Amino acid sequence: MASRKKSADQPAKIVSIFEAVESPGAALSKRDEILAAATRLFLSQGYESVSMDLVAQEAGAARRTLYNQFPAGKEELFRAVVERVWSAFPVLDIVAEAETQSDPDIGLRRIATAVASFWEPPLAIAFLRMVIAEGPRFPDLTESFFTHGKTPAMSAVRAYIEKQGELGVLSIRDGERAARQFLGLIDEPLLWIRVLGREEKFTRAERQDVIDEAVDIFLGHYRVKPKARKA
């Protein structure tokens, strides 16, 4: 019984920065406390209105502590937030798994599930909206979002698809385009409609249908067809 109580008292592991934002009482490292505070402020006030002093106050940290960790100021802090946001996207681990490498049906399904789960939290949508809204005035925000997150993730998916082409499982002429097509089959129905302001809520079954159909459509087009045996 004692061990069960100890287990129940242990704080839940925080995986994404959005979970940290929504769990102010959770046990976090000092760095994650700062990043969660910065994320809350960026989302509620926009990038321009947030100062390092505001972040220090929100995080309950000394200004010196903030600058010790992020000496270049707000730009470096935002980059760290972006990196922390994307650290919850496990695509780099997924594409390296042996089972994933041996079967694109398994690999693509796991990637699609990770993509759908990554964009499921409302705060993830709010963060993307913020980057889009602030991007024209602060191009470095968009650059950070791509350089420290989206680009490495896209590169991993592209490399996985190209590897399946090299193995003769998929027929790939343009790995970049194929990766964008695959992710588009997931993002278009599950992500962009919400980014544009439609507060759509998908059931687990609906999300799974999107994932299954994305994999089936992609493999239906790109999978190498077995040669018919001669009679």
Contacts in CASP RR format, 6 or more apart in sequence:
PFRMAT RR
TARGET T0000
AUTHOR 0000-0000-0000
METHOD contacts of the structure
MODEL  1
MASRKKSADQPAKIVSIFEAVESPGAALSKRDEILAAATRLFLSQGYESV
SMDLVAQEAGAARRTLYNQFPAGKEELFRAVVERVWSAFPVLDIVAEAET
QSDPDIGLRRIATAVASFWEPPLAIAFLRMVIAEGPRFPDLTESFFTHGK
TPAMSAVRAYIEKQGELGVLSIRDGERAARQFLGLIDEPLLWIRVLGREE
KFTRAERQDVIDEAVDIFLGHYRVKPKARKA
11 26 0 8 1.000
11 27 0 8 1.000
12 23 0 8 1.000
12 26 0 8 1.000
14 20 0 8 1.000
14 23 0 8 1.000
14 26 0 8 1.000
14 28 0 8 1.000
14 32 0 8 1.000
15 88 0 8 1.000
16 85 0 8 1.000
16 87 0 8 1.000
16 88 0 8 1.000
16 121 0 8 1.000
17 32 0 8 1.000
17 35 0 8 1.000
17 36 0 8 1.000
17 39 0 8 1.000
17 81 0 8 1.000
17 84 0 8 1.000
17 85 0 8 1.000
17 87 0 8 1.000
17 88 0 8 1.000
18 39 0 8 1.000
18 85 0 8 1.000
18 88 0 8 1.000
18 121 0 8 1.000
18 123 0 8 1.000
18 124 0 8 1.000
18 127 0 8 1.000
19 26 0 8 1.000
19 121 0 8 1.000
20 26 0 8 1.000
20 28 0 8 1.000
20 32 0 8 1.000
20 33 0 8 1.000
20 35 0 8 1.000
20 36 0 8 1.000
20 39 0 8 1.000
21 36 0 8 1.000
21 39 0 8 1.000
21 40 0 8 1.000
21 43 0 8 1.000
21 123 0 8 1.000
22 123 0 8 1.000
24 36 0 8 1.000
28 36 0 8 1.000
30 61 0 8 1.000
30 65 0 8 1.000
31 69 0 8 1.000
31 80 0 8 1.000
32 84 0 8 1.000
33 59 0 8 1.000
33 60 0 8 1.000
33 61 0 8 1.000
34 55 0 8 1.000
34 59 0 8 1.000
34 61 0 8 1.000
34 65 0 8 1.000
34 66 0 8 1.000
34 69 0 8 1.000
34 70 0 8 1.000
34 77 0 8 1.000
35 77 0 8 1.000
35 80 0 8 1.000
35 81 0 8 1.000
35 84 0 8 1.000
36 59 0 8 1.000
37 55 0 8 1.000
37 58 0 8 1.000
37 59 0 8 1.000
37 60 0 8 1.000
37 61 0 8 1.000
38 50 0 8 1.000
38 55 0 8 1.000
38 58 0 8 1.000
38 59 0 8 1.000
38 77 0 8 1.000
38 78 0 8 1.000
38 81 0 8 1.000
39 81 0 8 1.000
39 85 0 8 1.000
39 123 0 8 1.000
39 127 0 8 1.000
40 58 0 8 1.000
41 50 0 8 1.000
41 54 0 8 1.000
41 55 0 8 1.000
41 58 0 8 1.000
42 50 0 8 1.000
42 78 0 8 1.000
42 81 0 8 1.000
42 127 0 8 1.000
42 130 0 8 1.000
43 123 0 8 1.000
43 126 0 8 1.000
43 127 0 8 1.000
43 130 0 8 1.000
45 54 0 8 1.000
46 130 0 8 1.000
46 133 0 8 1.000
46 134 0 8 1.000
47 74 0 8 1.000
47 78 0 8 1.000
47 130 0 8 1.000
47 134 0 8 1.000
47 138 0 8 1.000
47 141 0 8 1.000
48 134 0 8 1.000
48 137 0 8 1.000
48 138 0 8 1.000
50 74 0 8 1.000
51 74 0 8 1.000
52 63 0 8 1.000
52 66 0 8 1.000
52 67 0 8 1.000
52 70 0 8 1.000
52 73 0 8 1.000
52 74 0 8 1.000
52 77 0 8 1.000
53 63 0 8 1.000
55 61 0 8 1.000
55 66 0 8 1.000
55 74 0 8 1.000
55 77 0 8 1.000
56 62 0 8 1.000
56 63 0 8 1.000
56 65 0 8 1.000
56 66 0 8 1.000
59 66 0 8 1.000
66 77 0 8 1.000
67 73 0 8 1.000
70 76 0 8 1.000
70 77 0 8 1.000
70 80 0 8 1.000
75 140 0 8 1.000
75 144 0 8 1.000
78 141 0 8 1.000
78 144 0 8 1.000
79 144 0 8 1.000
79 148 0 8 1.000
82 144 0 8 1.000
82 145 0 8 1.000
82 148 0 8 1.000
82 149 0 8 1.000
83 148 0 8 1.000
83 149 0 8 1.000
85 124 0 8 1.000
85 127 0 8 1.000
85 149 0 8 1.000
86 148 0 8 1.000
86 149 0 8 1.000
86 150 0 8 1.000
86 152 0 8 1.000
86 153 0 8 1.000
88 118 0 8 1.000
89 114 0 8 1.000
89 115 0 8 1.000
89 118 0 8 1.000
89 149 0 8 1.000
89 153 0 8 1.000
90 114 0 8 1.000
91 111 0 8 1.000
91 114 0 8 1.000
91 115 0 8 1.000
91 153 0 8 1.000
91 156 0 8 1.000
91 157 0 8 1.000
92 152 0 8 1.000
92 153 0 8 1.000
92 156 0 8 1.000
94 100 0 8 1.000
94 107 0 8 1.000
94 110 0 8 1.000
94 111 0 8 1.000
94 114 0 8 1.000
95 101 0 8 1.000
95 107 0 8 1.000
95 111 0 8 1.000
95 156 0 8 1.000
95 157 0 8 1.000
95 159 0 8 1.000
95 160 0 8 1.000
97 107 0 8 1.000
97 110 0 8 1.000
99 106 0 8 1.000
99 107 0 8 1.000
100 106 0 8 1.000
100 107 0 8 1.000
100 110 0 8 1.000
100 160 0 8 1.000
101 163 0 8 1.000
104 164 0 8 1.000
104 169 0 8 1.000
104 170 0 8 1.000
104 219 0 8 1.000
104 223 0 8 1.000
105 215 0 8 1.000
105 219 0 8 1.000
107 160 0 8 1.000
108 182 0 8 1.000
108 214 0 8 1.000
108 215 0 8 1.000
108 218 0 8 1.000
108 219 0 8 1.000
109 211 0 8 1.000
109 212 0 8 1.000
109 215 0 8 1.000
111 157 0 8 1.000
111 160 0 8 1.000
111 182 0 8 1.000
112 182 0 8 1.000
112 186 0 8 1.000
112 210 0 8 1.000
112 211 0 8 1.000
112 214 0 8 1.000
112 215 0 8 1.000
113 211 0 8 1.000
115 183 0 8 1.000
115 186 0 8 1.000
115 187 0 8 1.000
116 186 0 8 1.000
116 190 0 8 1.000
116 207 0 8 1.000
116 210 0 8 1.000
116 211 0 8 1.000
118 124 0 8 1.000
119 125 0 8 1.000
119 128 0 8 1.000
119 187 0 8 1.000
119 190 0 8 1.000
119 191 0 8 1.000
119 194 0 8 1.000
120 207 0 8 1.000
125 191 0 8 1.000
125 194 0 8 1.000
125 195 0 8 1.000
128 191 0 8 1.000
128 195 0 8 1.000
129 195 0 8 1.000
131 141 0 8 1.000
131 142 0 8 1.000
131 145 0 8 1.000
132 195 0 8 1.000
134 141 0 8 1.000
135 141 0 8 1.000
135 142 0 8 1.000
154 179 0 8 1.000
154 180 0 8 1.000
154 183 0 8 1.000
157 179 0 8 1.000
157 182 0 8 1.000
157 183 0 8 1.000
158 175 0 8 1.000
158 176 0 8 1.000
158 178 0 8 1.000
158 179 0 8 1.000
161 170 0 8 1.000
161 172 0 8 1.000
161 175 0 8 1.000
161 178 0 8 1.000
161 179 0 8 1.000
161 182 0 8 1.000
161 222 0 8 1.000
162 172 0 8 1.000
162 175 0 8 1.000
164 170 0 8 1.000
164 172 0 8 1.000
165 171 0 8 1.000
165 172 0 8 1.000
168 224 0 8 1.000
169 223 0 8 1.000
169 224 0 8 1.000
170 178 0 8 1.000
170 219 0 8 1.000
170 222 0 8 1.000
170 223 0 8 1.000
170 224 0 8 1.000
171 222 0 8 1.000
171 223 0 8 1.000
171 224 0 8 1.000
172 178 0 8 1.000
172 222 0 8 1.000
178 218 0 8 1.000
178 222 0 8 1.000
181 218 0 8 1.000
182 214 0 8 1.000
182 218 0 8 1.000
184 214 0 8 1.000
185 210 0 8 1.000
185 213 0 8 1.000
185 214 0 8 1.000
185 217 0 8 1.000
185 218 0 8 1.000
186 210 0 8 1.000
186 211 0 8 1.000
186 214 0 8 1.000
189 210 0 8 1.000
190 202 0 8 1.000
190 207 0 8 1.000
190 210 0 8 1.000
193 200 0 8 1.000
194 200 0 8 1.000
202 210 0 8 1.000
END
